[in-house]
Amino acid sequence: MARIYRRHRYQFNATIISLAAALLLFGLLYIITDWNPYILWVLSFSIVTFGLFGIDKSLSKTERTRIPESVLHLFTLLGGFPGQILGRIIFHHKTNFKRHPSFTIVLVISIVIQIAVIILVF
């Protein structure tokens, strides 16, 4: 029972820290640039998502506690889909569709959501 609790606490902590990093990056970019806020949002979450994929790949080699897949999915859905694409290609991480079909499915869903946002907002 304690093991399950620790896993959920780690997942919560990874999510909160990553969200804070993405929002901080968004805020900094918003202050120092005059770019469209949507572009800044996607850029911020993509950078963090890319970093999460790199960290998870590194942790997978050392058999340490890894970043939960749900966190990777969440950041992809929040706008980090370009970071997921680059992270999967550069780190060659979660690219096997037979072993990890959810990553491709979430990527497609995220792209559809972002296209819908662009059509509705712009």
VOPAGU-2260 file (C-alpha; in pm, 1 decimal, decimal comma):
REM VOPAGU-2260
SITE   aa  ch    i         X         Y         Z
SITE  MET   A    0       0,0       0,0       0,0
SITE  ALA   A    1     282,0     244,3      82,6
SITE  ARG   A    2     441,3     174,9    -255,5
SITE  ILE   A    3     124,6     282,4    -438,8
SITE  TYR   A    4     107,0     600,5    -231,5
SITE  ARG   A    5     468,6     691,2    -313,1
SITE  ARG   A    6     408,1     633,9    -682,3
SITE  HIS   A    7     108,0     868,3    -683,8
SITE  ARG   A    8     299,0    1127,6    -481,1
SITE  TYR   A    9     588,7    1110,3    -728,0
SITE  GLN   A   10     346,2    1146,9   -1020,0
SITE  PHE   A   11     185,9    1448,1    -852,2
SITE  ASN   A   12     525,1    1606,7    -780,8
SITE  ALA   A   13     648,6    1550,1   -1136,7
SITE  THR   A   14     331,8    1708,4   -1272,1
SITE  ILE   A   15     343,4    2012,5   -1043,6
SITE  ILE   A   16     713,7    2080,4   -1101,9
SITE  SER   A   17     675,5    2043,9   -1478,1
SITE  LEU   A   18     365,5    2264,1   -1486,1
SITE  ALA   A   19     545,4    2528,7   -1283,3
SITE  ALA   A   20     840,6    2517,8   -1523,9
SITE  ALA   A   21     615,3    2550,4   -1830,4
SITE  LEU   A   22     413,5    2834,7   -1681,0
SITE  LEU   A   23     726,8    3016,7   -1565,1
SITE  LEU   A   24     876,4    2983,4   -1911,9
SITE  PHE   A   25     549,6    3105,4   -2065,7
SITE  GLY   A   26     547,4    3407,2   -1832,7
SITE  LEU   A   27     907,7    3496,1   -1910,0
SITE  LEU   A   28     855,3    3464,7   -2284,3
SITE  TYR   A   29     535,5    3669,9   -2260,2
SITE  ILE   A   30     722,9    3950,2   -2081,8
SITE  ILE   A   31    1028,0    3960,9   -2308,9
SITE  THR   A   32     863,9    3902,9   -2649,0
SITE  ASP   A   33     565,4    4037,2   -2834,9
SITE  TRP   A   34     472,6    3701,5   -2986,2
SITE  ASN   A   35     122,2    3562,9   -2992,6
SITE  PRO   A   36      36,2    3407,3   -2652,4
SITE  TYR   A   37     -80,2    3083,2   -2820,5
SITE  ILE   A   38     260,5    3043,1   -2986,6
SITE  LEU   A   39     431,6    3109,7   -2652,9
SITE  TRP   A   40     207,3    2853,9   -2480,5
SITE  VAL   A   41     285,3    2581,5   -2733,7
SITE  LEU   A   42     656,1    2670,7   -2729,3
SITE  SER   A   43     673,6    2662,2   -2348,2
SITE  PHE   A   44     494,0    2330,0   -2315,2
SITE  SER   A   45     692,6    2184,7   -2605,3
SITE  ILE   A   46    1023,7    2271,3   -2441,1
SITE  VAL   A   47     913,7    2114,1   -2112,8
SITE  THR   A   48     767,7    1807,3   -2288,8
SITE  PHE   A   49    1089,1    1761,0   -2484,8
SITE  GLY   A   50    1284,1    1780,3   -2158,5
SITE  LEU   A   51    1052,9    1529,5   -1991,2
SITE  PHE   A   52    1109,1    1280,4   -2274,0
SITE  GLY   A   53    1485,1    1327,9   -2244,9
SITE  ILE   A   54    1481,9    1283,5   -1868,2
SITE  ASP   A   55    1257,2     977,4   -1892,6
SITE  LYS   A   56    1485,7     818,7   -2152,3
SITE  SER   A   57    1785,5     883,4   -1928,9
SITE  LEU   A   58    1605,4     736,3   -1627,0
SITE  SER   A   59    1501,1     430,0   -1827,6
SITE  LYS   A   60    1865,6     336,9   -1876,7
SITE  THR   A   61    1943,2     355,7   -1504,4
SITE  GLU   A   62    1626,6     174,1   -1389,8
SITE  ARG   A   63    1536,1     457,3   -1152,4
SITE  THR   A   64    1186,9     591,7   -1085,9
SITE  ARG   A   65    1067,8     730,0   -1416,2
SITE  ILE   A   66     831,0    1000,8   -1526,7
SITE  PRO   A   67     482,2     850,1   -1542,2
SITE  GLU   A   68     330,3     807,0   -1887,1
SITE  SER   A   69      25,8    1002,6   -1774,2
SITE  VAL   A   70     247,8    1308,6   -1715,5
SITE  LEU   A   71     398,7    1275,0   -2063,7
SITE  HIS   A   72      48,0    1243,4   -2209,1
SITE  LEU   A   73     -79,8    1542,8   -2012,3
SITE  PHE   A   74     195,1    1771,1   -2139,1
SITE  THR   A   75     140,7    1653,6   -2495,1
SITE  LEU   A   76    -230,0    1735,5   -2466,0
SITE  LEU   A   77    -162,6    2075,0   -2306,2
SITE  GLY   A   78      22,9    2187,6   -2618,1
SITE  GLY   A   79     355,6    2008,5   -2602,5
SITE  PHE   A   80     295,2    1799,3   -2912,8
SITE  PRO   A   81     595,2    1944,0   -3105,6
SITE  GLY   A   82     813,5    1861,8   -2804,1
SITE  GLN   A   83     678,3    1507,3   -2800,6
SITE  ILE   A   84     752,6    1463,8   -3170,0
SITE  LEU   A   85    1108,7    1593,7   -3132,0
SITE  GLY   A   86    1165,2    1403,5   -2807,3
SITE  ARG   A   87    1054,7    1075,1   -2961,0
SITE  ILE   A   88    1274,5    1129,5   -3267,5
SITE  ILE   A   89    1588,0    1266,7   -3101,0
SITE  PHE   A   90    1587,9    1040,4   -2795,2
SITE  HIS   A   91    1432,4     745,0   -2984,3
SITE  HIS   A   92    1197,9     708,4   -2690,8
SITE  LYS   A   93     850,4     550,6   -2693,6
SITE  THR   A   94     863,8     508,1   -3072,3
SITE  ASN   A   95     757,2     143,0   -3097,5
SITE  PHE   A   96     387,3     158,7   -3182,6
SITE  LYS   A   97     323,3    -203,2   -3080,3
SITE  ARG   A   98     466,6    -148,1   -2731,3
SITE  HIS   A   99     351,0     212,4   -2681,6
SITE  PRO   A  100      42,4     277,9   -2897,9
SITE  SER   A  101     -96,0     531,4   -2652,7
SITE  PHE   A  102     179,2     782,0   -2735,2
SITE  THR   A  103      87,0     794,2   -3102,8
SITE  ILE   A  104    -284,7     804,8   -3022,7
SITE  VAL   A  105    -240,4    1091,7   -2774,1
SITE  LEU   A  106     -20,2    1273,6   -3026,0
SITE  VAL   A  107    -289,0    1253,8   -3295,2
SITE  ILE   A  108    -559,1    1364,3   -3048,5
SITE  SER   A  109    -341,5    1655,2   -2937,9
SITE  ILE   A  110    -280,9    1769,2   -3294,6
SITE  VAL   A  111    -654,8    1755,8   -3367,8
SITE  ILE   A  112    -725,7    1960,3   -3052,8
SITE  GLN   A  113    -464,1    2220,4   -3146,7
SITE  ILE   A  114    -601,3    2250,7   -3500,8
SITE  ALA   A  115    -948,8    2303,1   -3351,5
SITE  VAL   A  116    -811,3    2571,9   -3117,2
SITE  ILE   A  117    -641,7    2749,4   -3407,0
SITE  ILE   A  118    -960,8    2741,3   -3615,6
SITE  LEU   A  119   -1177,6    2865,3   -3327,8
SITE  VAL   A  120    -941,5    3133,2   -3198,8
SITE  PHE   A  121    -786,0    3270,3   -3515,4
